[in-house]
Amino acid sequence: MGELRALIKEILAEELSSMRAEFASDAAVERVSVSTSADLNRFALSVLGRANDPGFVSAVRNGRLHFEPVRNVGTPERVEQLPPAAMRTPAAKQPGILVTTIPPKVPELSKSLITERDLAAVANGETRLRITKTARLTPLANDEARRRGIRIERTIE
């Protein structure tokens, strides 16, 4: 039995390393030219527009899509000159700055045994799952969470 287990581990290690290499080579790069605040706003709006696509969100979160800045060789970088500290308005009083303290919603499961089916029911693109302090995960559920990049968080109570 021990020999069979060792053989399975070896085969899995080989397959996982080849899958990782294949996964890393599939990473796409989008070059982004941002030289003004208007360019930055346009880029942010384009990302927001694409955020409804679960494939896009998953690709960004899992590292299959990277954004890289494009440097314009012929034009010098502009550095914004800030007024002296005495003339600056504190950030809290500046108009247009929005600070939110509402944490993102995290899906929760209150079952005592979490199975692979439970994790399959978690929406695509989710990176966190909260379970009770005493809940247990089946080995397949643990594998599924790792495969999808879902971090398991336990409640304190």
C-alpha positions in Angstrom: 0.0 0.0 0.0 2.9 2.4 0.8 4.4 1.8 -2.6 1.1 2.6 -4.4 0.7 5.7 -2.3 4.3 6.8 -3.2 3.7 6.1 -6.9 0.5 8.2 -6.8 2.2 11.1 -5.1 5.0 11.0 -7.7 2.5 11.0 -10.6 0.5 13.8 -9.0 3.6 15.9 -8.4 4.7 15.5 -12.1 1.2 16.4 -13.4 0.8 19.4 -11.1 4.2 20.8 -12.1 3.4 20.5 -15.8 0.0 22.1 -15.1 1.7 25.0 -13.3 4.2 25.5 -16.1 1.3 25.5 -18.6 -0.7 27.9 -16.5 2.2 30.3 -16.1 2.8 30.4 -19.9 -0.9 31.3 -20.5 -0.6 34.6 -18.6 -1.8 37.5 -20.8 -0.4 41.0 -20.5 -2.3 44.1 -21.2 -0.2 47.2 -21.7 -1.8 50.4 -20.3 -0.8 53.9 -21.2 -1.6 56.2 -18.3 0.0 59.7 -18.5 -2.9 61.8 -17.2 -5.6 61.5 -14.6 -8.1 61.3 -17.5 -6.2 58.2 -18.8 -6.3 56.7 -15.4 -10.0 57.3 -15.0 -10.6 55.7 -18.5 -8.6 52.7 -17.5 -10.5 52.3 -14.2 -13.9 52.6 -16.0 -12.8 50.0 -18.5 -11.9 47.6 -15.6 -15.2 48.3 -13.9 -17.1 47.6 -17.2 -15.3 44.3 -17.5 -15.8 43.3 -13.9 -19.2 41.8 -14.7 -17.4 39.1 -16.7 -16.5 36.2 -14.2 -13.7 35.1 -16.6 -12.0 38.5 -16.5 -12.3 38.7 -12.7 -10.9 35.2 -12.3 -8.0 35.8 -14.7 -7.0 39.0 -12.9 -7.3 37.3 -9.4 -5.5 34.1 -10.4 -2.6 35.9 -12.2 -3.6 34.9 -15.8 -3.9 38.6 -16.7 -1.4 41.2 -15.8 -1.4 45.0 -16.5 1.8 46.7 -17.3 2.4 50.4 -17.8 3.6 51.7 -21.2 6.4 54.2 -21.0 6.4 56.9 -23.7 10.1 57.1 -24.6 9.9 60.5 -26.3 8.0 62.4 -23.6 9.4 63.3 -20.2 7.3 62.2 -17.2 5.3 65.0 -15.7 5.6 65.5 -11.9 2.8 67.3 -10.3 4.0 70.1 -8.0 2.2 70.1 -4.7 1.6 73.4 -2.8 3.6 73.9 0.4 2.2 72.0 3.4 0.7 75.1 4.9 -1.5 75.7 1.8 -2.7 72.1 1.4 -6.2 71.1 2.4 -6.4 68.1 4.7 -7.5 64.9 2.8 -10.7 64.7 4.9 -11.8 68.1 3.7 -10.9 67.8 0.1 -13.9 67.4 -2.1 -14.3 64.2 -4.2 -12.4 61.9 -1.9 -14.5 59.0 -0.8 -13.4 56.7 2.1 -15.4 53.6 2.7 -15.0 51.3 5.7 -17.5 48.7 4.8 -15.8 45.3 4.5 -16.5 43.2 1.4 -19.2 40.6 1.8 -17.7 37.1 2.4 -19.8 34.0 1.7 -20.4 31.9 4.8 -21.2 28.2 5.4 -22.5 27.1 8.8 -22.4 23.4 8.2 -20.3 21.1 10.3 -18.9 19.2 7.3 -18.0 21.1 4.2 -17.9 19.0 1.0 -16.6 19.5 -2.5 -20.2 20.2 -3.6 -20.5 23.0 -1.1 -17.4 24.6 -2.6 -18.6 24.1 -6.1 -21.7 26.1 -5.1 -19.6 29.1 -4.1 -19.7 31.7 -6.9 -16.8 31.9 -9.4 -14.3 34.7 -8.6 -14.8 34.4 -4.8 -11.4 34.3 -3.0 -12.6 33.8 0.5 -15.1 31.6 2.4 -16.0 31.8 6.0 -16.8 28.6 7.9 -17.6 27.9 11.6 -14.8 27.3 14.1 -15.6 23.6 14.4 -16.4 22.8 10.8 -14.4 20.2 9.0 -13.5 20.1 5.3 -13.3 16.8 3.4 -10.0 16.2 1.5 -11.8 16.9 -1.8 -13.3 20.1 -0.5 -9.8 21.2 0.6 -8.4 20.4 -2.9 -11.2 22.3 -4.6 -10.6 25.3 -2.4 -6.9 25.2 -3.2 -7.6 24.7 -7.0 -9.9 27.7 -7.1 -7.7 29.9 -4.9 -10.3 30.2 -2.1 -8.9 31.1 1.3 -10.8 29.4 4.1 -11.5 31.7 7.2 -12.8 30.3 10.4 -15.2 32.3 12.7 -14.0 33.1 16.3 -17.1 31.8 17.9 
